[in-house]
Amino acid sequence: MEKRNTGAGRSPRALILKLYDGAIDSIVIVLVLVMLVTLGFATYEVLLNVIRLVPTFGTVGVGEPQFRELVGNVLNVFIMIELFSTFVVYVRTHRIRLSILTDVTIVFLLRELLIKVYAQSWDAGQLYTLAVVLLILIVARTILARLPPTDRSRDA
């Protein structure tokens, strides 16, 4: 049986847990703001890349490094959006869903795969490894979508 601190009306454990929850909430909110600023800078970088490419549109091929940089930056923005959504979901629900983290990892692997294929600088072993890991993650994501958690304390 837990002893209660009758003078303060709360146990020291409850106060510590409340302080912990408040600290975590504050840190995550600051991280969300940092992610928002980072997303803004990344979007700005993509726009600058597009502006730099407009004058050379007819003379520079799609396989040139400038276009590869643009493709990489656009894919980076998508990864940041997925990470940002993870933090926003945590702020709203106080849970990190495994399905969202799986989505972020899938987007990251797709980015790596697309950059390697687009740059035509791949090793067959690397591509096969990325493809197998991607397939495993997609299967895991499908399972997570079909079997939602029944217990609120579990992540899924």
N, C-alpha and C positions, 0 to 999 in steps of 0.2 A: 504494500500500500504506500502511495506517495505522500510524503509530508508536505503540507502547504504552509507557506509563509503567510500567516494571518495578518501581519502588520502591513505588508505591501499589497496583499490580495492576489499576488501572483508568485509562482515558484521561480527561483533563479533560472531554472532550465527554460521555462517559457519565455523569460525576458531575453535570455541569450539567443534562443531560436528566433524570436521576433527581431532582435538586432541583426542576426545573420540574414534573415529574409530581407530586411530593409537594405542592408549593405549589398546583397546580390542584386536586388532590384535596381539600386542606384548605379551599380557598375554596368549592368546590362543596358540601362537607358543611355548611359554615356557611350557605350559601344554602338548602340543603334544610331546615335547622333554622328559618331565618327564614321560609321558605315554610310550614312546618308551623304556626308561631305565627300567621302571617297568615291561614292557612286557619281556624284556631281562632277568631280574632277575627271573620272574615267569617261563619262559622257562627253565632257568638254574635249578631252583628248581625241575621241572618235570624230567629233565635229571638226577639229583642227586637221586631222588626217584627211577627211573628205575634202575640206577646203584646199589643202595642198595638192590633192590629186585632180581636182577639177581642171586646172589649166593643162595638165599633161594627159588628159583622158584619151585623146586620139593617138598619142605617141608611145605611151607606156602600156606594155602588155599586162594581162591579168596575172601572170606568173611572176611579175617583178616584186622585189622586196617591199616596195611601198604598199602594194595591195596585200601582201602576206601580213604586214604589220597591221593594216586596217582590219583584216579578218581576225587576227589574234586579239586586237583591242575590243572588237565587237563581242567576241566570245567571252572575253574577260568581264565585260559588262553583264552578260547573262549569268555568269558565275556569281558575281557580286549581288545581283538581284536575288538569286536563290539563297545565298548566305544571309542577305538582309531579311528575307522572308522567314528564315529560321529564327533570327533574333526577335522579329516582330511576333511570331507565334509564341515564343517563350514569354515575352512581356504580357501577352494577352492570356495565356493559359497556365503559365509557370511550369510548362512541360516542354521538353525537346523531343519532338516526334522523330522516331527512327526513319520513318518513311520520307520525311523532308531531308534528313541528312543523306539518305540514299539517293534522293533526287539530285542534291548538290554534287555528290560524288559522280553520278552518271553524267551530269552536264560537264564536269571537269574532265572526265575521261573522254567524252565526245569531243571536247575542245582539243585535247592533246591528239586524238586520232585525226581530226580534221586538219589541224595544223601540219601534222606529219605528212598526210596524204597531199594536201594542197601545196606544200613546199617541195614535194617529191624527194624528201630526205628521210626515208624510213629504212629501217632494217626489218626484214620479214619476221624475225623473232619478236621484235618489239610490237609490231602490228598484231601478230597472233596473240601475244600476251595481253595487250590492251583489249582486243576483241573478246578473249575468254573472260577476263575480269568484268568487262562490260556486260557480257551475257549473264554471268553469275549475278551481278547487281540487278539486272533487269528481272531475272527470275525472282530474286529476293524481294524486289519492289512489288512484283505481281502478287507474291504470297502475302506481303504486308497489306496490300489493298484488299485482298479477299478475306483475311483473318484479322479484323480489327480487335484491339485489346478489349478484354472484358473487365479487367481490373484497372481502375483509374491510376494506380501507382505504377503500372508498367508502361514502358514506351513502345510505340508501334506506329 
